[in-house]
Amino acid sequence: ERSNLAGVRHILLVLSGKGGVGKSTISTELALSLRHSGKKVGILDVDLCGPSIPRMFRVQDNDVHQCDSGWVPVFVDQDKSISLMSIGFLLEKPGDAVVWRGPKKNALIKQFVADVAWGDLDFLIVDTPPGTSDEHISTVEALRPYKPLGAILVTTPQAVSVGDVRRELTFCRKTGLRVLGIVENMSGFVCPHCSECTNIFSKGGGEELAKHAGVPFLGCVPLDPQLSQSLEEGRDFIQEFPKSPAFPALARIAQQILDGTSQRSS
């Protein structure tokens, strides 16, 4: 029997040991960047208690439908170049809390991996909750037969965030998950008036961690009000704000992922 992930060429996980560092932001912008490079992308949102991906694409009111091979993901555009699956589409009310114990969460994650009819995708990006516990182990184990490309780790520059991401590196080593690189998010604040970048949270923690751990550093993404606004309104930041200082950083991260996949397949 053909698996629903048989048509997916590359699976990426976006991880961090800490909440609020912008995993969903990086997942969203990476998907948009890859789409602008002509790729078909899916996002699987396994953050069961805080599903924010549907809102970031402004499709939170859409319903999930069934087909012969399982759930049909929600498409963001008419070209079907970005497709999404999230528990956010399955809740009766968007504000409902998911008050579940581990086994029920793990069962849903396995169902998400097995029962979503993704079709043909160049990339499936898996947006994860913070931490290194139940949901992460279930996700990695469920995806292992499909040989995920690896994980992108997201941190902010402060030492407390970097410390938590260091634990995530240990998690990747223990579960045999390759680390594709580290992204330092919220690396400075871009003034909307003069475009000057001020380091609010200090700087360089992510790069230092990457150097120390011997993994690639994929780049710094500054805090940009235009990026925040586009996420709030479900707009395509990559298309609408090419002059933003965050744009080249996000484009460079996507390009490094593309370069890495072309090297592995050649």
MARDOTI-74312 format. One record per residue (C-alpha): residue number from 0; residue in three letters; x, y, z. Coordinates in pm, 1 decimal. Layout:
BEGIN
+-----+---------+----------+----------+----------+
| num | residuo |       px |       py |       pz |
+-----+---------+----------+----------+----------+
| NUM |     ala |        X |        Y |        Z |
...
+-----+---------+----------+----------+----------+
This chain:
BEGIN
+-----+---------+----------+----------+----------+
| num | residuo |       px |       py |       pz |
+-----+---------+----------+----------+----------+
|   0 |     glu |      0.0 |      0.0 |      0.0 |
|   1 |     arg |    136.9 |    338.6 |   -102.2 |
|   2 |     ser |    218.3 |    563.6 |    194.2 |
|   3 |     asn |     79.2 |    918.3 |    206.3 |
|   4 |     leu |    440.1 |   1042.8 |    241.3 |
|   5 |     ala |    563.6 |    849.8 |    -64.4 |
|   6 |     gly |    541.4 |   1163.6 |   -281.1 |
|   7 |     val |    730.3 |   1385.2 |    -32.5 |
|   8 |     arg |   1094.2 |   1434.3 |   -135.8 |
|   9 |     his |   1235.4 |   1606.2 |    175.0 |
|  10 |     ile |   1109.7 |   1628.9 |    536.5 |
|  11 |     leu |   1243.6 |   1906.3 |    763.4 |
|  12 |     leu |   1170.2 |   1953.2 |   1133.6 |
|  13 |     val |   1180.8 |   2297.4 |   1296.5 |
|  14 |     leu |   1279.9 |   2256.5 |   1663.0 |
|  15 |     ser |   1372.5 |   2458.3 |   1969.9 |
|  16 |     gly |   1400.5 |   2375.2 |   2336.5 |
|  17 |     lys |   1222.8 |   2702.2 |   2418.0 |
|  18 |     gly |    883.1 |   2856.4 |   2346.2 |
|  19 |     gly |    837.4 |   3198.4 |   2189.0 |
|  20 |     val |   1154.1 |   3195.0 |   1978.0 |
|  21 |     gly |    964.6 |   3200.5 |   1647.0 |
|  22 |     lys |    956.9 |   2839.3 |   1521.7 |
|  23 |     ser |    622.8 |   2895.9 |   1348.8 |
|  24 |     thr |    751.6 |   3222.6 |   1199.9 |
|  25 |     ile |   1059.1 |   3047.8 |   1057.2 |
|  26 |     ser |    843.8 |   2754.4 |    933.4 |
|  27 |     thr |    604.3 |   2995.8 |    760.4 |
|  28 |     glu |    870.5 |   3213.5 |    599.6 |
|  29 |     leu |   1078.1 |   2912.4 |    495.5 |
|  30 |     ala |    769.3 |   2766.5 |    324.3 |
|  31 |     leu |    704.2 |   3097.4 |    144.1 |
|  32 |     ser |   1070.7 |   3129.2 |     40.0 |
|  33 |     leu |   1075.3 |   2774.9 |    -97.5 |
|  34 |     arg |    745.1 |   2840.0 |   -278.7 |
|  35 |     his |    904.1 |   3145.2 |   -445.7 |
|  36 |     ser |   1187.8 |   2917.1 |   -559.3 |
|  37 |     gly |    928.2 |   2710.4 |   -745.1 |
|  38 |     lys |    889.0 |   2433.7 |   -486.2 |
|  39 |     lys |    571.9 |   2267.3 |   -358.8 |
|  40 |     val |    563.3 |   2279.0 |     20.4 |
|  41 |     gly |    353.6 |   2134.1 |    301.4 |
|  42 |     ile |    355.1 |   2233.0 |    669.1 |
|  43 |     leu |    256.6 |   1980.1 |    934.2 |
|  44 |     asp |    181.3 |   2169.3 |   1257.7 |
|  45 |     val |    235.3 |   1928.2 |   1549.8 |
|  46 |     asp |    216.5 |   2204.2 |   1812.1 |
|  47 |     leu |   -108.5 |   2061.4 |   1947.8 |
|  48 |     cys |   -154.7 |   2309.3 |   2232.9 |
|  49 |     gly |    -61.0 |   2622.6 |   2038.3 |
|  50 |     pro |   -142.0 |   2572.4 |   1669.4 |
|  51 |     ser |    -56.9 |   2906.4 |   1506.7 |
|  52 |     ile |     21.6 |   2801.5 |   1147.9 |
|  53 |     pro |   -342.1 |   2828.1 |   1020.5 |
|  54 |     arg |   -366.0 |   3188.9 |   1141.4 |
|  55 |     met |    -29.3 |   3286.5 |    991.9 |
|  56 |     phe |   -163.8 |   3184.8 |    649.6 |
|  57 |     arg |   -511.2 |   3332.0 |    720.9 |
|  58 |     val |   -689.4 |   3001.7 |    662.2 |
|  59 |     gln |   -794.8 |   2935.6 |   1023.4 |
|  60 |     asp |  -1164.6 |   2913.6 |    926.0 |
|  61 |     asn |  -1109.2 |   2636.5 |    670.9 |
|  62 |     asp |  -1226.4 |   2279.0 |    728.4 |
|  63 |     val |  -1038.9 |   1956.3 |    666.7 |
|  64 |     his |  -1209.7 |   1710.5 |    429.2 |
|  65 |     gln |  -1173.3 |   1335.0 |    390.3 |
|  66 |     cys |  -1071.9 |   1148.0 |     76.5 |
|  67 |     asp |  -1003.2 |    777.8 |      6.7 |
|  68 |     ser |   -646.5 |    799.4 |    139.7 |
|  69 |     gly |   -721.4 |   1011.2 |    449.5 |
|  70 |     trp |   -738.3 |   1380.7 |    532.5 |
|  71 |     val |   -698.0 |   1637.5 |    255.1 |
|  72 |     pro |   -467.3 |   1917.8 |    374.6 |
|  73 |     val |   -582.1 |   2280.1 |    356.2 |
|  74 |     phe |   -440.4 |   2463.6 |     54.4 |
|  75 |     val |   -325.9 |   2822.5 |     97.7 |
|  76 |     asp |   -356.5 |   2926.9 |   -268.0 |
|  77 |     gln |   -528.9 |   2821.4 |   -590.4 |
|  78 |     asp |   -204.2 |   2676.8 |   -728.4 |
|  79 |     lys |   -194.2 |   2438.6 |   -427.7 |
|  80 |     ser |    175.0 |   2525.4 |   -384.7 |
|  81 |     ile |    147.0 |   2537.1 |     -1.5 |
|  82 |     ser |    -66.2 |   2288.5 |    193.7 |
|  83 |     leu |   -122.4 |   2275.9 |    569.9 |
|  84 |     met |   -238.1 |   2033.7 |    836.1 |
|  85 |     ser |   -296.3 |   2137.9 |   1196.2 |
|  86 |     ile |   -514.1 |   2049.9 |   1492.4 |
|  87 |     gly |   -633.9 |   2410.9 |   1455.7 |
|  88 |     phe |   -853.7 |   2293.7 |   1164.9 |
|  89 |     leu |  -1009.2 |   2016.6 |   1376.0 |
|  90 |     leu |  -1120.8 |   2217.4 |   1682.1 |
|  91 |     glu |  -1487.6 |   2311.2 |   1711.7 |
|  92 |     lys |  -1393.9 |   2661.3 |   1827.6 |
|  93 |     pro |  -1056.0 |   2824.3 |   1751.0 |
|  94 |     gly |  -1016.8 |   2925.9 |   2116.6 |
|  95 |     asp |  -1064.2 |   2572.4 |   2253.1 |
|  96 |     ala |   -780.0 |   2441.6 |   2469.7 |
|  97 |     val |   -639.6 |   2096.5 |   2393.5 |
|  98 |     val |   -638.8 |   1933.5 |   2738.9 |
|  99 |     trp |   -497.2 |   1594.5 |   2651.1 |
| 100 |     arg |   -260.6 |   1348.3 |   2814.4 |
| 101 |     gly |     43.9 |   1215.6 |   2629.7 |
| 102 |     pro |   -106.4 |    899.3 |   2471.9 |
| 103 |     lys |   -385.3 |   1092.6 |   2298.5 |
| 104 |     lys |   -138.2 |   1352.5 |   2165.4 |
| 105 |     asn |     93.4 |   1077.8 |   2042.8 |
| 106 |     ala |   -194.0 |    899.4 |   1867.5 |
| 107 |     leu |   -291.4 |   1217.7 |   1680.4 |
| 108 |     ile |     68.6 |   1283.1 |   1572.4 |
| 109 |     lys |     92.3 |    928.0 |   1432.3 |
| 110 |     gln |   -238.9 |    984.6 |   1254.6 |
| 111 |     phe |   -111.9 |   1314.9 |   1109.4 |
| 112 |     val |    197.1 |   1138.3 |    974.1 |
| 113 |     ala |      5.2 |    840.9 |    830.9 |
| 114 |     asp |   -332.9 |    980.8 |    725.5 |
| 115 |     val |   -276.7 |   1317.3 |    551.5 |
| 116 |     ala |   -291.6 |   1289.9 |    171.5 |
| 117 |     trp |     -6.9 |   1530.5 |     86.0 |
| 118 |     gly |     33.3 |   1419.5 |   -275.6 |
| 119 |     asp |    361.6 |   1524.4 |   -438.7 |
| 120 |     leu |    569.1 |   1773.4 |   -234.1 |
| 121 |     asp |    927.0 |   1895.5 |   -263.1 |
| 122 |     phe |    937.2 |   1977.6 |    109.5 |
| 123 |     leu |    730.7 |   1892.3 |    416.5 |
| 124 |     ile |    813.3 |   2126.2 |    706.0 |
| 125 |     val |    716.9 |   1996.0 |   1050.9 |
| 126 |     asp |    652.8 |   2279.0 |   1299.9 |
| 127 |     thr |    698.5 |   2142.2 |   1653.3 |
| 128 |     pro |    609.0 |   2259.7 |   2005.7 |
| 129 |     pro |    884.5 |   2368.4 |   2248.5 |
| 130 |     gly |   1076.3 |   2101.6 |   2437.3 |
| 131 |     thr |   1218.5 |   1752.3 |   2394.0 |
| 132 |     ser |    940.4 |   1530.4 |   2525.4 |
| 133 |     asp |    643.2 |   1317.4 |   2417.2 |
| 134 |     glu |    536.7 |   1497.2 |   2101.6 |
| 135 |     his |    894.5 |   1523.8 |   1973.2 |
| 136 |     ile |    974.8 |   1156.7 |   2032.7 |
| 137 |     ser |    646.8 |   1050.7 |   1866.3 |
| 138 |     thr |    709.2 |   1278.7 |   1567.3 |
| 139 |     val |   1067.8 |   1161.7 |   1510.6 |
| 140 |     glu |    973.8 |    794.4 |   1551.6 |
| 141 |     ala |    674.3 |    823.1 |   1318.3 |
| 142 |     leu |    884.3 |   1000.0 |   1052.6 |
| 143 |     arg |   1194.4 |    779.3 |   1084.7 |
| 144 |     pro |   1087.6 |    528.0 |    813.7 |
| 145 |     tyr |   1067.7 |    822.1 |    567.5 |
| 146 |     lys |   1428.4 |    933.3 |    638.7 |
| 147 |     pro |   1383.0 |   1302.3 |    731.2 |
| 148 |     leu |   1643.0 |   1537.2 |    584.9 |
| 149 |     gly |   1707.9 |   1678.2 |    933.6 |
| 150 |     ala |   1622.8 |   1957.2 |   1176.3 |
| 151 |     ile |   1657.3 |   2334.6 |   1181.3 |
| 152 |     leu |   1703.3 |   2465.7 |   1536.8 |
| 153 |     val |   1569.1 |   2812.3 |   1619.4 |
| 154 |     thr |   1702.7 |   3027.9 |   1903.9 |
| 155 |     thr |   1703.0 |   3391.6 |   2009.7 |
| 156 |     pro |   2038.0 |   3550.6 |   2101.4 |
| 157 |     gln |   2008.4 |   3545.8 |   2484.6 |
| 158 |     ala |   2201.7 |   3292.4 |   2689.5 |
| 159 |     val |   1881.9 |   3148.6 |   2846.6 |
| 160 |     ser |   1742.8 |   3063.0 |   2501.9 |
| 161 |     val |   2074.6 |   2931.4 |   2372.9 |
| 162 |     gly |   2097.3 |   2703.7 |   2680.0 |
| 163 |     asp |   1757.6 |   2549.3 |   2600.4 |
| 164 |     val |   1851.9 |   2499.2 |   2235.8 |
| 165 |     arg |   2171.2 |   2324.5 |   2348.2 |
| 166 |     arg |   1940.8 |   2062.0 |   2505.2 |
| 167 |     glu |   1763.9 |   2029.6 |   2170.5 |
| 168 |     leu |   2100.5 |   1951.1 |   2008.9 |
| 169 |     thr |   2138.8 |   1667.7 |   2261.5 |
| 170 |     phe |   1787.6 |   1546.1 |   2172.0 |
| 171 |     cys |   1884.5 |   1536.5 |   1802.0 |
| 172 |     arg |   2198.4 |   1337.9 |   1880.6 |
| 173 |     lys |   2009.7 |   1088.3 |   2100.6 |
| 174 |     thr |   1737.4 |   1033.7 |   1838.8 |
| 175 |     gly |   1978.7 |   1021.6 |   1542.6 |
| 176 |     leu |   1829.5 |   1332.3 |   1379.2 |
| 177 |     arg |   2071.5 |   1529.2 |   1162.9 |
| 178 |     val |   2102.1 |   1902.2 |   1247.4 |
| 179 |     leu |   2085.6 |   2107.0 |    926.4 |
| 180 |     gly |   2176.2 |   2424.9 |   1112.5 |
| 181 |     ile |   2085.2 |   2690.2 |   1367.0 |
| 182 |     val |   1886.2 |   3009.1 |   1301.6 |
| 183 |     glu |   1919.6 |   3307.1 |   1536.6 |
| 184 |     asn |   1577.5 |   3473.4 |   1529.8 |
| 185 |     met |   1492.1 |   3820.2 |   1674.3 |
| 186 |     ser |   1854.1 |   3916.4 |   1620.7 |
| 187 |     gly |   1822.6 |   4293.1 |   1664.4 |
| 188 |     phe |   1524.7 |   4523.1 |   1606.9 |
| 189 |     val |   1485.8 |   4705.7 |   1276.3 |
| 190 |     cys |   1357.8 |   5063.4 |   1325.1 |
| 191 |     pro |   1064.8 |   5116.1 |   1084.2 |
| 192 |     his |   1169.3 |   5481.2 |   1031.7 |
| 193 |     cys |   1545.9 |   5474.7 |    979.5 |
| 194 |     ser |   1599.7 |   5098.2 |    921.8 |
| 195 |     glu |   1878.8 |   5093.7 |   1181.4 |
| 196 |     cys |   1916.2 |   4757.9 |   1361.7 |
| 197 |     thr |   1943.0 |   4771.6 |   1744.7 |
| 198 |     asn |   2044.2 |   4463.0 |   1944.2 |
| 199 |     ile |   1773.4 |   4438.9 |   2209.3 |
| 200 |     phe |   1853.0 |   4084.6 |   2325.8 |
| 201 |     ser |   2233.3 |   4087.8 |   2280.6 |
| 202 |     lys |   2373.4 |   3920.6 |   1968.1 |
| 203 |     gly |   2564.3 |   3622.0 |   1839.1 |
| 204 |     gly |   2444.4 |   3350.5 |   2081.5 |
| 205 |     gly |   2315.1 |   3129.1 |   1801.4 |
| 206 |     glu |   2630.4 |   3162.2 |   1594.2 |
| 207 |     glu |   2846.9 |   3086.0 |   1896.8 |
| 208 |     leu |   2639.1 |   2775.8 |   1975.5 |
| 209 |     ala |   2663.9 |   2652.5 |   1614.5 |
| 210 |     lys |   3041.9 |   2697.8 |   1621.8 |
| 211 |     his |   3068.6 |   2518.7 |   1956.3 |
| 212 |     ala |   2845.8 |   2228.6 |   1843.2 |
| 213 |     gly |   3010.7 |   2198.7 |   1501.7 |
| 214 |     val |   2685.2 |   2248.3 |   1307.1 |
| 215 |     pro |   2610.9 |   2502.1 |   1029.3 |
| 216 |     phe |   2492.0 |   2851.6 |   1123.5 |
| 217 |     leu |   2213.5 |   2941.3 |    879.7 |
| 218 |     gly |   2185.9 |   3311.8 |    967.9 |
| 219 |     cys |   2032.6 |   3588.1 |   1181.7 |
| 220 |     val |   1676.0 |   3709.7 |   1125.7 |
| 221 |     pro |   1610.8 |   4055.2 |   1277.3 |
| 222 |     leu |   1287.4 |   4158.4 |   1449.1 |
| 223 |     asp |   1107.9 |   4354.8 |   1179.4 |
| 224 |     pro |    764.1 |   4516.8 |   1232.3 |
| 225 |     gln |    682.3 |   4445.3 |    865.3 |
| 226 |     leu |    741.0 |   4073.5 |    922.4 |
| 227 |     ser |    522.5 |   4075.4 |   1235.8 |
| 228 |     gln |    248.9 |   4263.3 |   1047.9 |
| 229 |     ser |    252.0 |   4022.1 |    753.3 |
| 230 |     leu |    221.0 |   3722.2 |    992.0 |
| 231 |     glu |    -67.3 |   3888.7 |   1180.2 |
| 232 |     glu |   -251.8 |   3954.4 |    854.0 |
| 233 |     gly |   -164.5 |   3629.3 |    676.5 |
| 234 |     arg |     21.8 |   3807.7 |    395.5 |
| 235 |     asp |    321.0 |   3688.4 |    192.0 |
| 236 |     phe |    614.6 |   3876.0 |    347.4 |
| 237 |     ile |    861.4 |   3737.9 |     89.8 |
| 238 |     gln |    657.7 |   3887.2 |   -194.9 |
| 239 |     glu |    548.1 |   4213.9 |    -33.6 |
| 240 |     phe |    857.5 |   4334.0 |    155.3 |
| 241 |     pro |   1166.3 |   4251.2 |    -54.9 |
| 242 |     lys |   1345.3 |   4562.7 |     81.4 |
| 243 |     ser |   1310.0 |   4456.8 |    446.8 |
| 244 |     pro |   1638.0 |   4367.1 |    624.3 |
| 245 |     ala |   1475.3 |   4035.8 |    724.5 |
| 246 |     phe |   1419.6 |   3941.5 |    358.3 |
| 247 |     pro |   1780.3 |   3854.0 |    258.7 |
| 248 |     ala |   1827.6 |   3660.1 |    585.3 |
| 249 |     leu |   1520.2 |   3442.4 |    518.5 |
| 250 |     ala |   1608.1 |   3399.0 |    149.8 |
| 251 |     arg |   1962.2 |   3290.1 |    246.0 |
| 252 |     ile |   1830.1 |   3027.3 |    492.3 |
| 253 |     ala |   1602.5 |   2881.5 |    221.1 |
| 254 |     gln |   1887.9 |   2884.8 |    -32.3 |
| 255 |     gln |   2116.6 |   2693.5 |    204.2 |
| 256 |     ile |   1846.6 |   2428.8 |    248.4 |
| 257 |     leu |   1804.8 |   2404.6 |   -130.3 |
| 258 |     asp |   2181.6 |   2383.1 |   -182.9 |
| 259 |     gly |   2205.8 |   2109.9 |     81.1 |
| 260 |     thr |   1932.5 |   1900.5 |    -85.1 |
| 261 |     ser |   2083.4 |   1936.2 |   -433.1 |
| 262 |     gln |   2426.1 |   1828.2 |   -300.1 |
| 263 |     arg |   2276.8 |   1521.9 |   -131.8 |
| 264 |     ser |   2084.6 |   1415.9 |   -443.1 |
| 265 |     ser |   2377.3 |   1469.8 |   -683.8 |
+-----+---------+----------+----------+----------+
